Amino acid sequence: MTTVPNRRPSRRQPKIVLERDTIEQLEALAEGAMRRTPDLAERLLTELSRAKIVAKGKLGVDIVTLGRAVTFRDETSGKVQTVTLVLPEQADISQGRASLMTPIGVALIGLSVGMTFRWSARDGEERSLTVLEVHPDADAGETAA
């Protein structure tokens, strides 16, 4: 696997946890996205490769995964948002459903409450997101003030 050029090798990323079924689903999604969005697909594969894998049903309720709403703060802007992380075909930002195949989706997947994920955007700007709350039984998220 190649390293993503906009990630600093010396920067330690927070540990992430995902269920085995989710890992398999997301690997297939990333492989399928290689032609359309290779940078994002590589970033997702990099995240998946470092994830701790747990059995189905063993994922903590405070961990971000598909179908769970997450409230996070963009540390650059201070903006707080709540979205439900979904597959690309289910995404509808007006309904609070954010695609996993976005930079924010890849940053959030597998994080738990209190964790911060940092990365360099394409323009070189440092970005940072902090997970404030995970809502395990949410249908869809709404933008928070």
Helices and strands as residue ranges (DSSP letters): E 17-19, H 20-33, H 38-49, E 52-54, E 69-74, E 80-86, G 88-90, G 93-95, E 97-99, H 103-108, E 116-120, E 126-135
